[in-house]
Amino acid sequence: MAILIFVLFVVLVVGLSFYLGNKTRTSSGYYAAGGKIHWGVNGIAFAGDYLSAASFLGICGLIATIGYDGFLYSIGYLAGWVVALFVVAEPLKRLGKYTFTDAVDANYNSRGIKLAAAISTLVVSICYLIPQMVGAGVLVEPLLGIPHAWGVLMVGAIVITIVATAGMASTTYVQFLKGALLIIFSTILVGAVVARGLTTHPDQGGKVELYPYAKLAATRSGADIQVADPAYTVVEIQQVKGGLEFVRLQKDGKDSWWHAVESDGGLTLEEGQYVVVRPDGKWINGAPASESNQLRQVGNLEAVRGETNVKTGPLSVFEFLADITDKGTLVKTWKSSAFTDSEGHKVTVYYPKLVSGDRIMRPGLKFKLEGTFFERLDFLSLMLALFLGTAALPHILIRYYTVPSPASARKSTIVAIAAIGFFYILTLFMGLGAMVNGSLNPADSNMAAPLLARSFSEILFAVISAIAFATVLGTVSGLIVAASGAVAHDLFDRFFKFKMDDRQKVRAGKISAFVIGGIAILLGILFKGMNVSFLVGLAFAVAASANLPAIVMLLFWKKTTARGIAASILTGMLSSLALIALSPELYTLYGLNPLDAPIPISNPGIISIPLSFITLVVVSLLTQKTKSAA
């Protein structure tokens, strides 16, 4: 049933693309749907475009594992629309024709701007494509039982088909359909969560397998640890950052890793839930690789309002929040530590940490607001990128060209804000629902919402997964349209001045879609395992650094020159990419020690955005006499 619903949904989307493709004949139709989309449809399509894998999969997963700090992504994403509404919506519609490059180059006809803006569109689109493809692989793995890489390949093939057949017309209606269904079924899922209420035994009457969670009594003797149960032998002890200890035990010839916890003057070993030992994903203990995304709940609630054996029954949304955030409620959040064992294998242990409910909805479980200077700077940098990045994303900007007038652009934005704001409230309840029901895979938080749906029924799981898959399809389609427009329209037609008629422009866009889709597939496979919301945060930082200063200064500073805009775009893009490449998170991806990273923060916006603005101002002031040249 799950596979049938999924396949029917995909067939519907592809069929719609072929139907609309027969009506797409001109470059205006391919890149901007002829500018004839109704503002209401475009507003929901805006929401569909924006509510990507990061919003549905990544944010729900972050809330499920780190509480309120994950919800800060929702707040940042939504706040960015304030800039989009009041700064760029109507002016951009008046300036542009098909692409972001059209808008920033409208007053200059500068080859430098054309080249810089086209490259920026490509880079930002590819950065944003990575988390969408990662999310696609994560979704398909448990639903169809195929490996992550094949899931990414399948998504890439479907998306390239969508874009190559009908361009922006099919993309818009796929986004409209997906945005509406995502909001409707997320509301149904939240209703199911509050109707179930809270329970300290989330096995649904034996219908769901609870994850085994064992404890062993132990004692410490100097640097050694002895286990009370003689069946276990201590093989090695690993100490990692923060004073954490992990102990490798052997029983009946089988190894397992345990987390050492000091409590009441004694020592307890707690079994690590998930342990990855090699890049190929082999598990020592915890879920075997073939079941890594299947639902085997972990029993995250140990007490509700101080009671250890609780089943509340149906709650209102307000009672649900109140019970979770009560000081007497004890919830497991999930941490991870990585180290190299005595045999040279890389080991990642995911282990629970018990926190009181009042900590769940306060900042600090991830972003250390009382932490070091660089930890606080990193948080501020992330919020700055999310707030400023929305108005600079190429696949969002091009949607302003699908409506007939500046007034329609403004109305579209208002509809989008309402739809997106409502959905982000739903993410809070879906994330907390996954947290308290324990329906998540700590080793891959991206699956929290679909696995929560599976805890209710396979049909709801199939529908939610199909919609999440369509979320990826729609967003990737929009990104590839934006990127192919940058190649075919901005570079070939306007920068290199190739003489092409409408039919050739459309063909160039379709060829570009194939190439960019291939790059997206490769990167989606390489970045497997990283949280998609974090990856999208990086894409926002690149967009805000490269594109936003050019848009804002073009609209509001009369001394802006063509060379200033080109220099600003290139500086923002290159500086943000360099800072990301040298950050602790990317060092982890490289397999290096994140403490060795030369840049102490993972989010570059706090440095690269001001640098881009400063570059534009300085270069513009130095090139006033050549304002119309570049």
C-alpha positions in Angstrom: 0.0 0.0 0.0 2.8 2.4 0.9 4.6 1.8 -2.4 1.4 2.0 -4.4 0.5 5.4 -2.9 4.0 6.6 -3.5 4.1 5.5 -7.1 0.7 6.9 -7.9 1.8 10.3 -6.6 5.0 10.3 -8.7 3.0 9.3 -11.8 0.6 12.1 -11.2 3.4 14.7 -10.9 5.2 13.4 -14.0 2.0 13.2 -16.0 1.2 16.8 -15.1 4.6 17.8 -16.4 4.1 16.1 -19.8 0.6 17.7 -20.1 1.9 21.2 -19.5 5.1 20.5 -21.5 2.9 20.2 -24.7 1.8 23.8 -24.1 5.3 25.3 -23.5 6.7 26.7 -26.8 8.5 30.0 -25.9 11.4 30.9 -23.7 9.0 33.1 -21.7 6.8 30.1 -21.1 9.7 27.9 -20.2 11.5 30.2 -17.8 8.6 32.2 -16.3 5.4 30.3 -17.2 4.5 33.3 -19.5 3.9 35.6 -16.5 0.3 34.4 -16.4 0.1 32.5 -13.0 -2.6 33.8 -10.7 -1.2 35.4 -7.5 -3.1 33.0 -5.2 -1.7 29.9 -7.0 1.7 31.6 -7.1 1.5 32.3 -3.3 0.9 28.6 -2.5 3.6 27.7 -5.1 5.9 30.1 -3.2 5.2 28.1 -0.1 5.7 24.8 -1.9 9.1 26.1 -3.2 10.2 27.3 0.2 8.9 24.4 2.3 11.8 22.2 1.1 13.3 19.1 2.5 15.0 21.4 5.1 11.6 22.6 6.4 9.8 19.3 6.5 12.5 16.8 7.2 15.4 18.8 8.7 13.5 21.1 11.1 11.2 18.4 12.4 14.3 16.2 13.0 16.2 19.0 14.7 13.2 19.8 17.0 12.9 16.1 17.8 16.5 15.9 18.9 17.3 19.4 20.3 13.9 21.0 21.0 13.5 24.7 20.8 16.9 25.3 19.2 15.6 23.4 16.1 12.5 25.6 16.1 14.8 28.6 15.7 15.4 27.5 12.1 11.6 27.9 11.5 11.6 31.4 13.0 14.6 32.4 10.9 13.2 31.0 7.7 9.8 32.8 8.3 11.4 36.1 9.3 13.3 36.2 6.0 10.0 36.7 4.2 9.7 40.1 5.9 12.7 41.2 3.8 11.3 39.6 0.7 7.9 41.4 1.1 9.1 44.9 2.0 12.3 45.1 0.1 12.4 43.0 -3.1 9.0 41.8 -4.2 7.6 44.7 -6.3 10.9 46.3 -7.3 12.2 43.0 -8.6 9.1 42.3 -10.6 9.5 45.8 -12.3 13.2 45.3 -13.0 13.4 41.7 -14.2 12.2 39.5 -17.0 13.3 35.9 -16.3 16.2 35.7 -13.9 18.0 37.3 -11.0 20.7 38.5 -13.4 18.0 40.4 -15.4 17.1 42.4 -12.3 20.6 43.4 -11.1 21.7 44.2 -14.6 18.5 46.1 -15.7 20.1 49.6 -15.4 23.6 48.7 -16.5 23.8 46.2 -19.4 27.1 45.1 -17.9 29.0 42.0 -19.0 30.6 41.8 -15.6 27.3 41.7 -13.8 25.9 39.1 -16.2 28.9 36.8 -15.6 29.0 37.3 -11.8 25.3 37.0 -11.3 25.0 33.9 -13.5 27.8 32.2 -11.6 26.3 33.1 -8.3 22.9 31.7 -9.4 24.5 28.5 -10.3 26.6 28.2 -7.1 23.7 29.0 -4.8 21.3 26.7 -6.6 23.8 23.8 -6.4 24.4 24.5 -2.7 20.6 24.4 -2.1 20.3 21.3 -4.3 22.6 19.2 -2.1 20.3 19.0 1.0 17.2 18.3 -1.2 19.0 15.3 -2.8 20.2 14.1 0.5 16.6 14.3 1.8 15.4 12.4 -1.2 17.8 9.5 -0.6 16.8 9.4 3.1 13.1 9.2 2.2 13.3 6.5 -0.4 15.5 4.2 1.6 12.9 3.0 4.2 9.9 3.4 1.8 11.1 1.4 -1.2 14.0 -0.5 0.5 16.6 0.7 -1.9 20.0 2.2 -1.0 20.5 6.0 -0.5 22.4 6.4 -3.7 19.7 4.8 -5.9 17.1 7.0 -4.2 19.1 10.1 -5.2 19.5 8.8 -8.7 15.7 8.2 -9.0 14.9 11.7 -7.7 17.3 13.2 -10.2 15.8 11.3 -13.1 12.2 12.3 -12.2 13.2 16.0 -11.6 15.1 16.3 -14.8 12.1 14.9 -16.6 9.8 17.5 -15.0 12.1 20.4 -15.9 13.0 19.2 -19.4 9.4 18.8 -20.4 7.6 21.9 -19.2 10.0 24.2 -17.3 8.4 26.8 -15.0 4.8 25.9 -15.8 5.0 22.4 -14.5 7.2 23.4 -11.7 4.6 26.0 -10.5 1.7 23.6 -10.5 3.7 20.8 -8.9 4.7 23.3 -6.2 1.1 24.4 -5.7 -0.1 20.8 -5.4 2.7 19.9 -3.1 2.4 23.0 -0.9 -1.3 22.5 -0.4 -1.1 18.8 0.4 1.9 19.3 2.7 0.0 21.7 4.9 -3.2 19.6 4.9 -1.6 16.3 5.8 0.8 17.9 8.3 -2.2 19.3 10.1 -3.7 15.8 10.1 -0.5 14.4 11.6 -0.4 17.1 14.3 -4.1 16.2 15.1 -3.1 12.6 15.5 -0.2 13.5 17.8 -2.3 15.5 20.2 -5.1 13.0 20.1 -2.7 10.3 21.2 -1.3 12.5 24.0 1.7 11.6 26.0 2.8 8.2 27.3 5.9 6.7 28.9 5.3 3.4 27.1 5.0 4.4 23.4 4.7 0.8 22.0 1.1 1.4 21.0 -0.1 -1.7 22.9 2.6 -3.9 21.5 2.2 -2.8 17.8 5.5 -1.0 17.7 8.8 -2.6 18.7 10.6 -0.7 21.5 14.3 -0.3 21.1 16.3 -2.4 23.7 17.9 -0.1 26.2 20.2 -1.8 28.7 22.2 -0.7 31.8 25.1 -2.5 33.5 26.5 -1.8 37.0 30.2 -1.2 37.0 33.0 0.0 39.2 36.1 2.1 38.6 39.6 1.1 39.7 42.1 3.8 38.7 42.0 4.1 35.0 40.2 0.8 34.6 36.5 -0.1 34.6 35.1 -3.5 35.8 31.6 -4.7 34.9 29.6 -6.4 37.7 28.3 -9.0 35.2 31.1 -11.6 34.6 29.7 -12.4 31.2 31.1 -9.1 29.9 34.8 -8.4 29.3 36.1 -4.9 28.9 38.1 -4.6 25.6 38.9 -0.9 25.6 38.0 2.5 27.1 37.8 5.7 25.0 37.7 9.2 26.5 36.4 12.0 24.2 35.7 15.7 24.2 33.8 16.9 27.3 35.1 14.2 29.6 32.8 11.5 28.1 33.8 7.9 28.3 32.8 5.0 26.1 33.6 1.4 26.9 33.8 -1.5 24.4 32.5 -4.7 25.9 32.7 -8.3 24.6 30.1 -11.0 25.3 30.0 -14.4 23.6 32.5 -13.1 21.1 30.4 -10.1 20.1 31.4 -6.4 20.6 29.2 -3.6 21.7 29.9 0.0 22.9 28.5 1.4 26.1 28.3 5.0 27.5 29.8 5.4 31.0 27.6 7.5 33.4 28.5 8.6 36.9 25.4 8.5 39.1 24.9 8.6 42.9 28.5 8.0 43.6 28.5 4.8 41.4 29.2 4.0 37.8 26.6 2.7 35.2 27.2 1.6 31.6 24.4 2.5 29.3 24.2 0.8 25.9 24.8 3.2 22.9 21.7 3.1 20.7 23.4 3.4 17.3 27.1 2.9 16.6 28.6 3.4 13.1 32.1 2.0 12.7 33.0 2.6 9.1 32.1 4.9 6.3 30.2 2.0 4.6 27.7 2.3 7.5 28.2 -1.0 9.2 26.7 -1.1 12.7 28.3 -2.8 15.6 25.3 -2.6 17.9 22.0 -0.7 17.6 20.0 -1.1 14.4 21.6 -3.2 11.7 22.3 -1.3 8.5 19.2 -2.7 6.7 17.0 -1.4 9.4 18.7 1.9 10.1 15.6 4.0 9.1 12.9 1.6 10.2 10.7 2.6 13.2 11.8 0.9 16.4 10.9 3.4 19.0 13.3 4.3 21.8 10.9 5.3 24.6 12.0 8.9 25.0 9.7 9.9 27.8 10.7 8.6 31.2 8.2 10.7 33.3 5.3 13.1 32.7 4.6 15.7 35.4 6.8 13.6 37.8 4.8 10.4 37.1 6.7 7.4 35.7 3.8 5.3 34.4 1.6 7.7 32.4 -0.8 7.7 29.5 -2.6 11.1 29.3 -5.0 10.3 26.5 -6.1 13.1 24.1 -4.8 16.6 24.8 -5.4 20.1 23.3 -2.4 21.6 21.6 -1.9 23.9 24.6 -2.1 21.0 27.1 0.3 19.1 24.9 2.9 21.9 25.1 2.2 22.5 28.8 2.8 18.8 29.7 6.0 18.5 27.7 7.5 21.7 29.2 6.6 20.8 32.8 9.7 20.6 35.1 8.6 17.1 36.2 8.6 15.8 32.6 11.8 13.9 31.8 12.7 13.5 28.1 15.7 11.9 26.4 17.5 14.1 23.9 20.2 12.6 21.7 23.9 13.3 21.6 26.7 11.8 19.5 30.5 11.4 19.9 33.0 10.2 17.4 36.4 8.7 17.9 38.8 6.1 16.5 39.0 2.8 18.3 42.0 0.7 19.0 41.7 -1.1 15.7 41.6 2.1 13.7 37.9 2.1 12.9 35.9 5.4 13.1 33.2 5.0 15.7 30.2 7.2 16.2 28.1 6.6 19.3 24.6 8.0 19.6 23.6 8.1 23.3 20.6 9.6 25.2 20.9 12.5 27.7 18.0 13.0 30.1 16.7 16.6 30.4 13.7 18.1 32.2 10.8 19.3 30.1 11.4 23.0 30.9 14.7 22.8 29.1 13.1 21.5 25.9 11.5 24.8 25.0 14.3 27.0 26.1 17.4 27.9 23.9 20.7 26.2 24.8 20.6 22.5 24.0 22.5 23.1 20.7 23.2 26.8 20.4 25.3 27.7 23.5 23.9 31.2 24.2 25.9 31.3 27.5 28.8 29.5 25.8 32.1 30.8 24.3 32.3 33.9 22.2 32.6 31.9 19.0 29.6 29.7 19.9 27.4 32.8 20.3 28.9 34.3 17.2 28.0 31.2 15.2 24.4 31.4 16.4 24.1 35.0 15.4 25.7 34.3 12.1 23.1 31.5 11.4 20.2 33.8 12.3 21.6 36.6 10.1 21.9 34.2 7.1 18.4 32.9 7.5 16.9 36.3 7.9 18.6 37.8 4.8 18.9 34.7 2.6 15.3 34.2 1.6 15.2 37.4 -0.5 18.3 36.3 -2.3 17.5 32.7 -3.3 17.4 32.4 -7.1 14.5 29.9 -7.2 12.5 32.2 -5.0 13.4 35.4 -7.0 12.4 33.9 -10.3 8.9 33.2 -9.1 8.2 36.9 -9.0 8.3 36.8 -12.8 5.5 34.2 -13.2 2.8 36.7 -12.2 1.5 39.5 -14.4 2.2 42.6 -12.3 4.1 44.1 -9.3 0.8 44.1 -7.3 0.4 40.4 -7.9 4.0 39.8 -6.7 3.1 41.6 -3.4 -0.1 39.6 -3.0 1.7 36.3 -3.8 4.2 37.1 -1.0 1.5 37.8 1.6 -0.2 34.4 0.7 3.1 32.7 1.0 3.9 34.2 4.4 0.5 33.1 5.8 0.9 29.5 4.5 4.5 29.2 5.5 3.9 30.7 9.0 1.1 28.2 9.6 3.3 25.3 8.5 6.2 26.3 10.7 3.8 26.2 13.7 3.0 22.6 12.7 6.7 21.7 12.6 6.9 22.4 16.3 4.2 19.9 17.1 5.5 17.3 14.6 9.1 17.6 16.0 8.0 17.4 19.6 5.6 14.5 18.7 8.5 12.6 17.3 10.6 13.4 20.3 8.1 12.2 23.0 7.0 9.2 21.0 10.6 8.2 20.4 9.8 7.6 16.7 13.1 8.8 15.4 16.5 7.4 14.3 19.1 9.3 16.3 21.7 8.6 13.6 19.5 10.3 10.9 17.2 12.9 12.4 15.9 13.8 8.9 13.4 10.9 9.1 11.6 12.1 12.3 8.3 13.3 10.7 7.8 10.3 8.3 8.6 7.8 11.1 6.2 9.6 13.4 3.5 9.1 10.7 4.5 5.4 10.5 3.8 5.0 14.2 0.1 5.8 13.5 -0.4 3.9 10.2 1.4 2.7 7.1 -1.0 4.6 4.9 -0.3 7.9 6.7 3.4 7.1 6.4 3.1 6.5 2.7 1.1 9.7 2.1 3.5 11.8 4.2 6.5 10.2 2.5 5.1 10.8 -0.9 4.4 14.4 -0.1 7.9 14.8 1.4 9.2 13.3 -1.8 7.1 15.7 -3.9 8.6 18.5 -1.6 12.0 17.5 -2.8 10.9 17.1 -6.4 9.3 20.6 -6.5 12.1 22.4 -4.8 14.7 20.7 -6.9 12.7 21.5 -10.1 12.6 25.2 -9.2 16.3 25.2 -8.5 17.2 23.5 -11.7 15.0 25.9 -13.7 16.8 28.8 -12.0 20.2 27.3 -12.7 19.4 26.3 -16.3 18.1 29.9 -16.8 21.5 31.2 -15.6 23.3 29.0 -18.1 21.1 29.3 -21.2 19.6 32.8 -20.7 22.2 34.7 -18.7 25.5 33.2 -20.0 24.8 31.9 -23.5 22.2 34.5 -24.7 23.2 37.6 -22.8 26.9 37.2 -21.9 28.3 35.3 -24.8 25.7 36.8 -27.1 24.9 33.6 -29.0 22.1 34.3 -31.5 19.3 31.9 -30.5 15.6 31.9 -31.4 13.0 30.9 -28.8 13.1 27.2 -29.7 16.9 27.2 -29.3 16.7 29.0 -25.9 14.3 26.4 -24.6 16.6 23.6 -25.9 19.6 25.2 -24.2 17.7 25.3 -20.9 16.8 21.7 -21.2 20.3 20.6 -21.9 21.5 22.7 -18.9 18.9 21.0 -16.7 20.4 17.6 -17.5 24.0 18.7 -16.7 23.0 20.5 -13.4 20.8 17.6 -12.4 23.7 15.2 -12.8 25.9 17.4 -10.6 23.1 17.5 -8.0 22.8 13.7 -8.0 26.6 13.3 -7.4 26.6 15.8 -4.5 23.5 14.3 -2.9 25.3 11.0 -2.7 28.5 12.5 -1.3 26.8 14.5 1.5 24.8 11.5 2.8 24.0 11.7 6.5 24.3 15.4 7.1 21.2 17.2 8.5 19.4 18.9 5.6 18.4 22.0 7.6 22.1 22.6 8.5 23.0 22.3 4.8 20.2 24.7 3.7 21.5 27.1 6.3 24.8 27.2 4.5 23.0 27.8 1.1 21.2 30.7 2.7 24.5 32.1 3.9 26.0 31.9 0.4 22.8 33.5 -1.1 22.7 36.3 1.4 26.4 37.0 1.0 26.5 36.9 -2.8 23.1 38.3 -3.9 21.4 40.4 -1.3 23.9 43.3 -1.1 23.6 43.8 -4.8 19.8 43.8 -4.7 19.5 46.1 -1.7 22.2 48.6 -2.8 20.8 48.7 -6.4 17.4 49.6 -5.1 18.4 52.1 -2.4 21.8 53.6 -3.2 22.1 55.8 -6.2 25.9 55.7 -6.3 26.0 51.9 -6.9 28.0 51.0 -10.1 28.1 48.0 -12.3 31.6 47.1 -11.2 30.6 47.5 -7.5 27.8 45.0 -8.0 30.0 42.5 -9.9 32.7 42.8 -7.2 30.2 42.4 -4.4 28.6 39.3 -5.9 32.0 37.5 -6.4 33.4 38.6 -3.0 30.3 37.4 -1.1 30.2 34.1 -3.0 33.9 33.2 -2.7 34.3 34.4 0.9 31.3 32.4 2.1 32.3 29.3 0.3 35.9 29.5 1.6 34.7 30.0 5.2 32.3 27.0 4.9 35.1 24.8 3.4 37.4 25.6 6.4 34.6 25.3 9.1 34.4 22.6 11.8 31.3 20.9 10.3 33.0 20.4 6.9 36.2 19.2 8.7 33.9 16.5 10.2 32.7 15.6 6.7 36.3 15.3 5.5 37.0 12.9 8.3 39.3 15.4 10.1 39.2 16.6 13.6 36.8 19.6 13.8 38.9 21.2 16.5 41.7 21.6 13.8 39.5 23.7 11.6 41.1 27.1 11.0 37.7 28.9 11.0 36.0 28.4 14.5 32.4 29.0 13.3 30.3 26.9 10.9 28.0 29.7 9.6 29.9 32.3 7.6 27.2 35.0 7.2 28.5 37.2 10.0 31.7 37.7 8.1 30.8 37.3 4.4 27.6 39.4 4.3 29.2 42.6 5.7 32.3 42.0 3.5 30.1 41.9 0.4 28.4 45.2 1.4 31.7 46.9 2.1 33.2 45.6 -1.2 30.2 47.1 -3.2 30.5 50.5 -1.4 34.2 50.8 -1.9 34.3 49.6 -5.5 31.3 51.8 -6.4 33.0 54.9 -4.9 36.2 54.2 -6.8 34.4 53.7 -10.1 31.9 56.6 -10.1 33.4 58.0 -13.3 32.7 54.8 -15.1 29.3 54.1 -13.7 27.8 52.9 -16.9 30.7 50.7 -17.9 32.0 47.4 -16.6 
